[in-house]
């Protein structure tokens, strides 16, 4: 919902042709996302990490969000955990329809 709101604000206030980062401004490890989704789903899968698949150039992305804030006043309002819950429940409802 935060991203949809950012898109709407960019259509209203953004400059055509400009690029904007839509992000929280914080790095979140995929492990945290996976652990949160597992908790929401009530599952405890066995997770194995294959370090041979890691690329040596992988570094945390640092995305500047000042440009979108200055242009639109946008900032994220929905916590990541709530967004993941909403996503999970939406997918669960659709799969039972």
N, C-alpha and C positions, 0 to 999 in steps of 0.2 A: 504494500500500500504506500510505503514511503517513495518507492521508485515511480509508481504511477503518479503520485502527487508532484514529484520532481519533473516528470515529463510534461504534465499539464502546465506547471509554472514556466517551464522553458518555452512551451508554445506561446504562452502569453507574454513573457518578459525577456526571453533569451534573444540573442542576436543570431540571425540566420547565418549558417556557415561556420559558426564557432563550435568548438568542442568543449564539453563540460564533463567533469568526473562526477558521477553520482555514487557517493560512498559515505561511509560513516567517518572516515578519517582515522580509523583504528584497524590494525591488522588482527585478523581472527584466523587461528589455525583450523585447517580442515578437520583435524582430530576433535576439536571442540564442537564443531558443527555435527560431526558424526555421533559423538557421545550424547549431545543434546537430542538429536533425532531418535537415537536408540532409547533414551529415557522416555521421550514422548510416546514412542511406539510400544514401550514396555517389553523390549527385547534385549537380550544380552548375547549378541553374536561373538564368536571367537574372531578376533581381528589380528591379522598378521601383516606386518609391514615388511615389504621387500625393498631393502635399502639399495639394491642394484638398479631399481627403477628411478631413483632420485637423480636429478641432473645436478652436476656440480655448480652450475650457474644460477640455480634457484635461490633467489633472495626475496625477502618480503617486499611486496609492492608498497610504495609510499605514494598515495594519491592525494594531490592537493585538492581540497574541496572549497577553497576560498572563492574561486571564480563563480561557482554556482550560487554560493551564499550571497556574494556581492550583487549578482545579477537578479536573483529571485527572492532572496531571503530564506531559501530552503535549507533545512537541516533535518536529519533523521529524527523521528519521534517515536517509532515503534521499536521496542527492544528486539534484538535478534531472536531471542527465545520465543517471543510472541509470534513473530513472523514465521518461524519454523513450525510452531503449533498450528497456526492458521493454515499453512501449506499442507501439513500432514493431514489435518482433519478434512480439508477440501478434497484431497486426493482419495482419502478413505471413503468419503461420501460418494464421489463419482464412481469409484470401483464397485459400489454396492447398488448403483442405479441401474 
